[in-house]
């Protein structure tokens, strides 16, 4: 008897997530996912399980230990048992696994709120951090008048991982010099997006597309921010536009699969998942 659309066997979900069958089973035994069982006691996985397993695989590929990742995920499940784990965007910050919910970023192990990208200028920072920033600002100040937009963009890219707030200011400096700098709009949008400032992020993605309408990355990021705002049909249209520009954009296929599953079109969801898996498997 064929499986209902949107339901996957252990082997299918392993193939689609990129994990091995034993890894999928270990996640199920650990309670990280909650598959159902059919009449014969075989595990049957839903799309939300697949979303989580894909995130789990990405985290395993980092330098963080598997035990640390597992502990963070189990703590999150214990703190928020009413919601599927896939509902919470997970990100890495140095040696920590951070999660975003409606209240902002937090560490699921300690329960403490985590530092997030800050919008307000002039907010107090630790003395040592303030001294470091002042020193850095003094170093680059003589370059401010003669630096080009591309110079400021390059500086922002170089420092973003270490200091996203300072990188954000550099991106804005690039945009002050060249308001049509699409790459800077995309990166400012991404930082604002991570901070939860979705309306502003959307505006920057649209500005990037105004100046470079055939940019699949800007179009994809727009789709993600629309999805995060609950504007699902607009997000679908954005992801479709990405694929019109680049049929090999794997994450657009994956996100479309998620949206189609959410909106009840399981057949379309499966079709895009198959394409996504084929593209991922073909990567060198």
ZADO-1210 file (C-alpha; in nm, 4 decimals, padded with zeros to 6 digits):
<atoms>
<atom x="00.0000" y="00.0000" z="00.0000" code="UNK" pos="1"/>
<atom x="00.1546" y="00.3375" z="-00.0954" code="UNK" pos="2"/>
<atom x="00.2363" y="00.5855" z="00.1771" code="UNK" pos="3"/>
<atom x="00.0240" y="00.8997" z="00.2051" code="UNK" pos="4"/>
<atom x="00.1865" y="01.2003" z="00.0404" code="UNK" pos="5"/>
<atom x="00.3979" y="01.3885" z="00.2920" code="UNK" pos="6"/>
<atom x="00.4770" y="01.0700" z="00.4905" code="UNK" pos="7"/>
<atom x="00.8218" y="00.9142" z="00.4669" code="UNK" pos="8"/>
<atom x="00.9851" y="00.5882" z="00.5666" code="UNK" pos="9"/>
<atom x="01.3092" y="00.5845" z="00.7632" code="UNK" pos="10"/>
<atom x="01.5108" y="00.5253" z="00.4457" code="UNK" pos="11"/>
<atom x="01.3296" y="00.7991" z="00.2561" code="UNK" pos="12"/>
<atom x="01.3752" y="01.0608" z="00.5266" code="UNK" pos="13"/>
<atom x="01.7414" y="00.9619" z="00.5625" code="UNK" pos="14"/>
<atom x="01.7974" y="01.0061" z="00.1890" code="UNK" pos="15"/>
<atom x="01.6169" y="01.3410" z="00.1812" code="UNK" pos="16"/>
<atom x="01.7932" y="01.4805" z="00.4883" code="UNK" pos="17"/>
<atom x="02.1410" y="01.3516" z="00.4014" code="UNK" pos="18"/>
<atom x="02.1715" y="01.1527" z="00.7261" code="UNK" pos="19"/>
<atom x="02.2248" y="00.7799" z="00.7543" code="UNK" pos="20"/>
<atom x="01.9427" y="00.5471" z="00.8587" code="UNK" pos="21"/>
<atom x="02.1103" y="00.4767" z="01.1979" code="UNK" pos="22"/>
<atom x="02.1448" y="00.8511" z="01.2614" code="UNK" pos="23"/>
<atom x="01.7745" y="00.9052" z="01.1905" code="UNK" pos="24"/>
<atom x="01.6829" y="00.6212" z="01.4263" code="UNK" pos="25"/>
<atom x="01.9083" y="00.7604" z="01.6998" code="UNK" pos="26"/>
<atom x="01.7341" y="01.0983" z="01.6711" code="UNK" pos="27"/>
<atom x="01.3986" y="00.9259" z="01.7077" code="UNK" pos="28"/>
<atom x="01.5129" y="00.7193" z="02.0089" code="UNK" pos="29"/>
<atom x="01.6515" y="01.0324" z="02.1744" code="UNK" pos="30"/>
<atom x="01.3148" y="01.2037" z="02.1371" code="UNK" pos="31"/>
<atom x="01.4513" y="01.4769" z="01.9121" code="UNK" pos="32"/>
<atom x="01.1808" y="01.3951" z="01.6601" code="UNK" pos="33"/>
<atom x="00.8480" y="01.2230" z="01.7182" code="UNK" pos="34"/>
<atom x="00.7587" y="01.0054" z="01.4182" code="UNK" pos="35"/>
<atom x="00.4385" y="00.8048" z="01.4222" code="UNK" pos="36"/>
<atom x="00.4184" y="00.4272" z="01.3828" code="UNK" pos="37"/>
<atom x="00.2105" y="00.2402" z="01.1310" code="UNK" pos="38"/>
<atom x="00.0064" y="-00.0731" z="01.2042" code="UNK" pos="39"/>
<atom x="00.3218" y="-00.2858" z="01.1822" code="UNK" pos="40"/>
<atom x="00.5186" y="-00.0636" z="01.4194" code="UNK" pos="41"/>
<atom x="00.7360" y="00.0927" z="01.1490" code="UNK" pos="42"/>
<atom x="00.8363" y="00.4545" z="01.1869" code="UNK" pos="43"/>
<atom x="00.6641" y="00.7081" z="00.9626" code="UNK" pos="44"/>
<atom x="00.8038" y="01.0605" z="00.9427" code="UNK" pos="45"/>
<atom x="00.6316" y="01.3882" z="00.8567" code="UNK" pos="46"/>
<atom x="00.7642" y="01.6964" z="00.6856" code="UNK" pos="47"/>
<atom x="00.8389" y="01.8718" z="01.0160" code="UNK" pos="48"/>
<atom x="01.0620" y="01.5777" z="01.1117" code="UNK" pos="49"/>
<atom x="01.2460" y="01.6214" z="00.7821" code="UNK" pos="50"/>
<atom x="01.2934" y="01.9945" z="00.8464" code="UNK" pos="51"/>
<atom x="01.4453" y="01.9205" z="01.1865" code="UNK" pos="52"/>
<atom x="01.6736" y="01.6453" z="01.0562" code="UNK" pos="53"/>
<atom x="01.8124" y="01.8772" z="00.7924" code="UNK" pos="54"/>
<atom x="01.8931" y="02.1344" z="01.0642" code="UNK" pos="55"/>
<atom x="02.0465" y="01.8602" z="01.2783" code="UNK" pos="56"/>
<atom x="02.2732" y="01.7563" z="00.9929" code="UNK" pos="57"/>
<atom x="02.3870" y="02.1165" z="00.9407" code="UNK" pos="58"/>
<atom x="02.4719" y="02.1517" z="01.3105" code="UNK" pos="59"/>
<atom x="02.6615" y="01.8220" z="01.3128" code="UNK" pos="60"/>
<atom x="02.8827" y="01.9524" z="01.0331" code="UNK" pos="61"/>
<atom x="03.0066" y="02.2374" z="01.2529" code="UNK" pos="62"/>
<atom x="03.2929" y="02.2143" z="01.5001" code="UNK" pos="63"/>
<atom x="03.0510" y="02.1883" z="01.7938" code="UNK" pos="64"/>
<atom x="03.0378" y="01.8537" z="01.9700" code="UNK" pos="65"/>
<atom x="02.7391" y="01.6314" z="01.9031" code="UNK" pos="66"/>
<atom x="02.6674" y="01.6038" z="02.2780" code="UNK" pos="67"/>
<atom x="02.6507" y="01.9819" z="02.3107" code="UNK" pos="68"/>
<atom x="02.4138" y="02.0096" z="02.0160" code="UNK" pos="69"/>
<atom x="02.2000" y="01.7255" z="02.1508" code="UNK" pos="70"/>
<atom x="02.1779" y="01.8845" z="02.4927" code="UNK" pos="71"/>
<atom x="02.0697" y="02.2176" z="02.3446" code="UNK" pos="72"/>
<atom x="01.8004" y="02.0518" z="02.1350" code="UNK" pos="73"/>
<atom x="01.6706" y="01.8415" z="02.4269" code="UNK" pos="74"/>
<atom x="01.6541" y="02.1497" z="02.6510" code="UNK" pos="75"/>
<atom x="01.4612" y="02.3353" z="02.3827" code="UNK" pos="76"/>
<atom x="01.2158" y="02.0475" z="02.3534" code="UNK" pos="77"/>
<atom x="01.1691" y="02.0427" z="02.7314" code="UNK" pos="78"/>
<atom x="01.1150" y="02.4196" z="02.7495" code="UNK" pos="79"/>
<atom x="00.8759" y="02.4392" z="02.4545" code="UNK" pos="80"/>
<atom x="00.7040" y="02.0971" z="02.4305" code="UNK" pos="81"/>
<atom x="00.3964" y="02.2437" z="02.2647" code="UNK" pos="82"/>
<atom x="00.5787" y="02.3458" z="01.9456" code="UNK" pos="83"/>
<atom x="00.7726" y="02.1373" z="01.6915" code="UNK" pos="84"/>
<atom x="01.1474" y="02.1885" z="01.7066" code="UNK" pos="85"/>
<atom x="01.1452" y="02.2875" z="01.3404" code="UNK" pos="86"/>
<atom x="00.9406" y="02.5956" z="01.4343" code="UNK" pos="87"/>
<atom x="01.2467" y="02.7539" z="01.5959" code="UNK" pos="88"/>
<atom x="01.5263" y="02.8922" z="01.3746" code="UNK" pos="89"/>
<atom x="01.8567" y="02.7629" z="01.5129" code="UNK" pos="90"/>
<atom x="02.1858" y="02.9462" z="01.4703" code="UNK" pos="91"/>
<atom x="02.5401" y="02.9154" z="01.5957" code="UNK" pos="92"/>
<atom x="02.7280" y="03.1771" z="01.7934" code="UNK" pos="93"/>
<atom x="03.0828" y="03.0676" z="01.8621" code="UNK" pos="94"/>
<atom x="03.0566" y="02.7643" z="02.0895" code="UNK" pos="95"/>
<atom x="02.6845" y="02.8067" z="02.1575" code="UNK" pos="96"/>
<atom x="02.3665" y="02.6895" z="01.9911" code="UNK" pos="97"/>
<atom x="02.1125" y="02.9734" z="01.9948" code="UNK" pos="98"/>
<atom x="01.7441" y="02.9624" z="01.9145" code="UNK" pos="99"/>
<atom x="01.5033" y="03.2351" z="01.8107" code="UNK" pos="100"/>
<atom x="01.1433" y="03.2532" z="01.9246" code="UNK" pos="101"/>
<atom x="00.8916" y="03.5372" z="01.9312" code="UNK" pos="102"/>
<atom x="01.0810" y="03.7032" z="02.2178" code="UNK" pos="103"/>
<atom x="01.4234" y="03.6976" z="02.0503" code="UNK" pos="104"/>
<atom x="01.7435" y="03.4929" z="02.0716" code="UNK" pos="105"/>
<atom x="01.8105" y="03.2709" z="02.3715" code="UNK" pos="106"/>
<atom x="02.0371" y="02.9896" z="02.4864" code="UNK" pos="107"/>
<atom x="01.8132" y="02.6830" z="02.5360" code="UNK" pos="108"/>
<atom x="02.0541" y="02.5271" z="02.7870" code="UNK" pos="109"/>
<atom x="02.0739" y="02.8211" z="03.0273" code="UNK" pos="110"/>
<atom x="01.7437" y="02.9790" z="02.9312" code="UNK" pos="111"/>
<atom x="01.9157" y="03.3165" z="02.9163" code="UNK" pos="112"/>
<atom x="01.8512" y="03.5725" z="02.6465" code="UNK" pos="113"/>
<atom x="02.1446" y="03.5967" z="02.4049" code="UNK" pos="114"/>
<atom x="02.3008" y="03.9042" z="02.2547" code="UNK" pos="115"/>
<atom x="02.1348" y="04.0006" z="01.9310" code="UNK" pos="116"/>
<atom x="02.2084" y="04.2577" z="01.6652" code="UNK" pos="117"/>
<atom x="02.1006" y="04.5879" z="01.8172" code="UNK" pos="118"/>
<atom x="01.9147" y="04.8572" z="01.6330" code="UNK" pos="119"/>
<atom x="01.9501" y="05.1421" z="01.8723" code="UNK" pos="120"/>
<atom x="02.2614" y="05.3555" z="01.8541" code="UNK" pos="121"/>
<atom x="02.4192" y="05.4663" z="02.1780" code="UNK" pos="122"/>
<atom x="02.3215" y="05.1585" z="02.3767" code="UNK" pos="123"/>
<atom x="02.5746" y="05.0908" z="02.6504" code="UNK" pos="124"/>
<atom x="02.8396" y="04.8291" z="02.5849" code="UNK" pos="125"/>
<atom x="03.1062" y="04.6848" z="02.8161" code="UNK" pos="126"/>
<atom x="03.4038" y="04.9139" z="02.8709" code="UNK" pos="127"/>
<atom x="03.6517" y="04.6827" z="02.7015" code="UNK" pos="128"/>
<atom x="03.4288" y="04.6480" z="02.3969" code="UNK" pos="129"/>
<atom x="03.3776" y="05.0256" z="02.3809" code="UNK" pos="130"/>
<atom x="03.7544" y="05.0803" z="02.3932" code="UNK" pos="131"/>
<atom x="03.8135" y="04.8289" z="02.1146" code="UNK" pos="132"/>
<atom x="03.5514" y="04.9931" z="01.8945" code="UNK" pos="133"/>
<atom x="03.6894" y="05.3401" z="01.9602" code="UNK" pos="134"/>
<atom x="04.0362" y="05.2217" z="01.8627" code="UNK" pos="135"/>
<atom x="03.9036" y="05.0612" z="01.5461" code="UNK" pos="136"/>
<atom x="03.7060" y="05.3744" z="01.4563" code="UNK" pos="137"/>
<atom x="04.0139" y="05.5885" z="01.5033" code="UNK" pos="138"/>
<atom x="04.2051" y="05.3617" z="01.2689" code="UNK" pos="139"/>
<atom x="03.9540" y="05.3869" z="00.9867" code="UNK" pos="140"/>
<atom x="03.8507" y="05.7513" z="01.0372" code="UNK" pos="141"/>
<atom x="04.1247" y="05.8927" z="00.8063" code="UNK" pos="142"/>
<atom x="03.9942" y="05.6635" z="00.5314" code="UNK" pos="143"/>
<atom x="03.6331" y="05.7741" z="00.5608" code="UNK" pos="144"/>
<atom x="03.6528" y="06.0616" z="00.3165" code="UNK" pos="145"/>
<atom x="03.8477" y="05.8776" z="00.0492" code="UNK" pos="146"/>
<atom x="03.6983" y="05.5302" z="00.0807" code="UNK" pos="147"/>
<atom x="03.4692" y="05.4172" z="-00.2004" code="UNK" pos="148"/>
<atom x="03.1460" y="05.2249" z="-00.1551" code="UNK" pos="149"/>
<atom x="03.3243" y="04.9028" z="-00.2525" code="UNK" pos="150"/>
<atom x="03.5991" y="04.9773" z="00.0041" code="UNK" pos="151"/>
<atom x="03.3413" y="05.0070" z="00.2832" code="UNK" pos="152"/>
<atom x="03.1598" y="04.6988" z="00.1614" code="UNK" pos="153"/>
<atom x="03.4851" y="04.4978" z="00.1684" code="UNK" pos="154"/>
<atom x="03.5636" y="04.6208" z="00.5220" code="UNK" pos="155"/>
<atom x="03.2138" y="04.5238" z="00.6342" code="UNK" pos="156"/>
<atom x="03.2472" y="04.1733" z="00.4902" code="UNK" pos="157"/>
<atom x="03.5859" y="04.1298" z="00.6593" code="UNK" pos="158"/>
<atom x="03.4596" y="04.2234" z="01.0057" code="UNK" pos="159"/>
<atom x="03.1010" y="04.0965" z="00.9974" code="UNK" pos="160"/>
<atom x="03.1622" y="03.7649" z="01.1717" code="UNK" pos="161"/>
<atom x="03.3591" y="03.9332" z="01.4513" code="UNK" pos="162"/>
<atom x="03.1418" y="04.2416" z="01.4964" code="UNK" pos="163"/>
<atom x="02.8108" y="04.2430" z="01.3041" code="UNK" pos="164"/>
<atom x="02.7043" y="04.5806" z="01.4436" code="UNK" pos="165"/>
<atom x="03.0173" y="04.7535" z="01.3201" code="UNK" pos="166"/>
<atom x="02.9833" y="04.5722" z="00.9869" code="UNK" pos="167"/>
<atom x="02.6279" y="04.7037" z="00.9646" code="UNK" pos="168"/>
<atom x="02.7573" y="05.0617" z="01.0010" code="UNK" pos="169"/>
<atom x="03.0138" y="04.9980" z="00.7283" code="UNK" pos="170"/>
<atom x="02.7463" y="04.8614" z="00.4951" code="UNK" pos="171"/>
<atom x="02.5419" y="05.1750" z="00.5614" code="UNK" pos="172"/>
<atom x="02.8464" y="05.3874" z="00.4790" code="UNK" pos="173"/>
<atom x="02.8747" y="05.2019" z="00.1477" code="UNK" pos="174"/>
<atom x="02.5072" y="05.2735" z="00.0792" code="UNK" pos="175"/>
<atom x="02.5513" y="05.6391" z="00.1684" code="UNK" pos="176"/>
<atom x="02.8167" y="05.6606" z="-00.1025" code="UNK" pos="177"/>
<atom x="02.6244" y="05.4422" z="-00.3484" code="UNK" pos="178"/>
<atom x="02.2505" y="05.3985" z="-00.2721" code="UNK" pos="179"/>
<atom x="02.2237" y="05.1455" z="-00.5533" code="UNK" pos="180"/>
<atom x="02.4867" y="04.9059" z="-00.4147" code="UNK" pos="181"/>
<atom x="02.2823" y="04.5849" z="-00.4337" code="UNK" pos="182"/>
<atom x="02.5206" y="04.3591" z="-00.2417" code="UNK" pos="183"/>
<atom x="02.5270" y="04.6039" z="00.0490" code="UNK" pos="184"/>
<atom x="02.1465" y="04.6150" z="00.0528" code="UNK" pos="185"/>
<atom x="02.1352" y="04.2352" z="00.0655" code="UNK" pos="186"/>
<atom x="02.3793" y="04.2167" z="00.3567" code="UNK" pos="187"/>
<atom x="02.2125" y="04.4956" z="00.5534" code="UNK" pos="188"/>
<atom x="01.8822" y="04.3188" z="00.4940" code="UNK" pos="189"/>
<atom x="02.0268" y="03.9917" z="00.6196" code="UNK" pos="190"/>
<atom x="02.1560" y="04.1494" z="00.9419" code="UNK" pos="191"/>
<atom x="01.8240" y="04.3214" z="01.0031" code="UNK" pos="192"/>
<atom x="01.6471" y="03.9963" z="00.9258" code="UNK" pos="193"/>
<atom x="01.8541" y="03.8102" z="01.1863" code="UNK" pos="194"/>
<atom x="01.7640" y="04.0828" z="01.4357" code="UNK" pos="195"/>
<atom x="01.3948" y="04.0283" z="01.3738" code="UNK" pos="196"/>
<atom x="01.3438" y="04.3647" z="01.2019" code="UNK" pos="197"/>
<atom x="01.1548" y="04.2048" z="00.9174" code="UNK" pos="198"/>
<atom x="00.9913" y="04.5103" z="00.7594" code="UNK" pos="199"/>
<atom x="01.3265" y="04.6889" z="00.7291" code="UNK" pos="200"/>
<atom x="01.4956" y="04.3747" z="00.5992" code="UNK" pos="201"/>
<atom x="01.2270" y="04.3414" z="00.3329" code="UNK" pos="202"/>
<atom x="01.2802" y="04.7028" z="00.2271" code="UNK" pos="203"/>
<atom x="01.6531" y="04.6430" z="00.1746" code="UNK" pos="204"/>
<atom x="01.5963" y="04.3218" z="-00.0215" code="UNK" pos="205"/>
<atom x="01.3511" y="04.5064" z="-00.2453" code="UNK" pos="206"/>
<atom x="01.6011" y="04.7906" z="-00.2893" code="UNK" pos="207"/>
<atom x="01.8613" y="04.5374" z="-00.3994" code="UNK" pos="208"/>
<atom x="01.6163" y="04.3942" z="-00.6527" code="UNK" pos="209"/>
<atom x="01.5244" y="04.7406" z="-00.7772" code="UNK" pos="210"/>
<atom x="01.8851" y="04.7920" z="-00.8822" code="UNK" pos="211"/>
<atom x="01.9576" y="04.4297" z="-00.9782" code="UNK" pos="212"/>
<atom x="01.6278" y="04.2534" z="-01.0518" code="UNK" pos="213"/>
<atom x="01.7889" y="03.9276" z="-01.1659" code="UNK" pos="214"/>
<atom x="01.9750" y="03.8631" z="-00.8395" code="UNK" pos="215"/>
<atom x="01.8577" y="03.5194" z="-00.7186" code="UNK" pos="216"/>
<atom x="02.0100" y="03.5633" z="-00.3712" code="UNK" pos="217"/>
<atom x="01.8206" y="03.8867" z="-00.3065" code="UNK" pos="218"/>
<atom x="01.5040" y="03.7252" z="-00.4416" code="UNK" pos="219"/>
<atom x="01.5540" y="03.4195" z="-00.2193" code="UNK" pos="220"/>
<atom x="01.6166" y="03.6316" z="00.0908" code="UNK" pos="221"/>
<atom x="01.3003" y="03.8260" z="00.0122" code="UNK" pos="222"/>
<atom x="01.1123" y="03.4970" z="00.0022" code="UNK" pos="223"/>
<atom x="01.2484" y="03.3989" z="00.3437" code="UNK" pos="224"/>
<atom x="01.1502" y="03.7286" z="00.5064" code="UNK" pos="225"/>
<atom x="00.8029" y="03.7103" z="00.3512" code="UNK" pos="226"/>
<atom x="00.7681" y="03.3564" z="00.4849" code="UNK" pos="227"/>
<atom x="00.8780" y="03.4706" z="00.8300" code="UNK" pos="228"/>
<atom x="00.6075" y="03.7386" z="00.8185" code="UNK" pos="229"/>
<atom x="00.3441" y="03.4778" z="00.7403" code="UNK" pos="230"/>
<atom x="00.2917" y="03.6035" z="00.3840" code="UNK" pos="231"/>
<atom x="00.3114" y="03.2539" z="00.2438" code="UNK" pos="232"/>
<atom x="00.1701" y="03.3071" z="-00.1051" code="UNK" pos="233"/>
<atom x="00.4056" y="03.5993" z="-00.1649" code="UNK" pos="234"/>
<atom x="00.6924" y="03.3816" z="-00.0411" code="UNK" pos="235"/>
<atom x="00.5934" y="03.1071" z="-00.2851" code="UNK" pos="236"/>
<atom x="00.5971" y="03.3593" z="-00.5685" code="UNK" pos="237"/>
<atom x="00.9400" y="03.4849" z="-00.4611" code="UNK" pos="238"/>
<atom x="01.0869" y="03.1319" z="-00.4531" code="UNK" pos="239"/>
<atom x="00.9342" y="03.0540" z="-00.7916" code="UNK" pos="240"/>
<atom x="01.0992" y="03.3683" z="-00.9262" code="UNK" pos="241"/>
<atom x="01.4318" y="03.2438" z="-00.7876" code="UNK" pos="242"/>
<atom x="01.3932" y="02.9203" z="-00.9808" code="UNK" pos="243"/>
<atom x="01.3082" y="03.1098" z="-01.2984" code="UNK" pos="244"/>
<atom x="01.6496" y="03.2712" z="-01.2615" code="UNK" pos="245"/>
<atom x="01.8347" y="02.9622" z="-01.1399" code="UNK" pos="246"/>
<atom x="01.6723" y="02.6163" z="-01.1428" code="UNK" pos="247"/>
<atom x="01.9732" y="02.4851" z="-00.9523" code="UNK" pos="248"/>
<atom x="01.9071" y="02.7012" z="-00.6427" code="UNK" pos="249"/>
<atom x="01.8635" y="02.4070" z="-00.4032" code="UNK" pos="250"/>
<atom x="01.7381" y="02.5994" z="-00.1000" code="UNK" pos="251"/>
<atom x="01.4590" y="02.7568" z="-00.3053" code="UNK" pos="252"/>
<atom x="01.3361" y="02.4051" z="-00.3889" code="UNK" pos="253"/>
<atom x="01.3580" y="02.3082" z="-00.0213" code="UNK" pos="254"/>
<atom x="01.1689" y="02.6141" z="00.1019" code="UNK" pos="255"/>
<atom x="00.9043" y="02.5711" z="-00.1653" code="UNK" pos="256"/>
<atom x="00.8606" y="02.2112" z="-00.0515" code="UNK" pos="257"/>
<atom x="00.8072" y="02.3334" z="00.3045" code="UNK" pos="258"/>
<atom x="00.5519" y="02.5932" z="00.1966" code="UNK" pos="259"/>
<atom x="00.3627" y="02.3529" z="-00.0278" code="UNK" pos="260"/>
<atom x="00.3461" y="02.1044" z="00.2580" code="UNK" pos="261"/>
<atom x="00.2186" y="02.3793" z="00.4883" code="UNK" pos="262"/>
<atom x="-00.0492" y="02.4829" z="00.2425" code="UNK" pos="263"/>
<atom x="-00.1623" y="02.1263" z="00.1760" code="UNK" pos="264"/>
<atom x="-00.0059" y="02.0570" z="-00.1633" code="UNK" pos="265"/>
<atom x="00.1905" y="01.7482" z="-00.0595" code="UNK" pos="266"/>
<atom x="00.2489" y="01.6345" z="-00.4189" code="UNK" pos="267"/>
<atom x="00.4231" y="01.9600" z="-00.5117" code="UNK" pos="268"/>
<atom x="00.6168" y="01.9450" z="-00.1848" code="UNK" pos="269"/>
<atom x="00.7491" y="01.6006" z="-00.2658" code="UNK" pos="270"/>
<atom x="00.8383" y="01.7050" z="-00.6207" code="UNK" pos="271"/>
<atom x="01.0570" y="01.9908" z="-00.4957" code="UNK" pos="272"/>
<atom x="01.2100" y="01.7750" z="-00.2236" code="UNK" pos="273"/>
<atom x="01.3219" y="01.5219" z="-00.4827" code="UNK" pos="274"/>
<atom x="01.4837" y="01.7981" z="-00.6901" code="UNK" pos="275"/>
<atom x="01.6466" y="01.9418" z="-00.3775" code="UNK" pos="276"/>
<atom x="01.7944" y="01.6051" z="-00.2815" code="UNK" pos="277"/>
<atom x="01.9242" y="01.5470" z="-00.6355" code="UNK" pos="278"/>
<atom x="02.0928" y="01.8881" z="-00.6375" code="UNK" pos="279"/>
<atom x="02.2494" y="01.8357" z="-00.2957" code="UNK" pos="280"/>
<atom x="02.3758" y="01.4904" z="-00.3877" code="UNK" pos="281"/>
<atom x="02.5385" y="01.6277" z="-00.7032" code="UNK" pos="282"/>
<atom x="02.7407" y="01.8896" z="-00.5138" code="UNK" pos="283"/>
<atom x="03.1165" y="01.8188" z="-00.5124" code="UNK" pos="284"/>
</atoms>
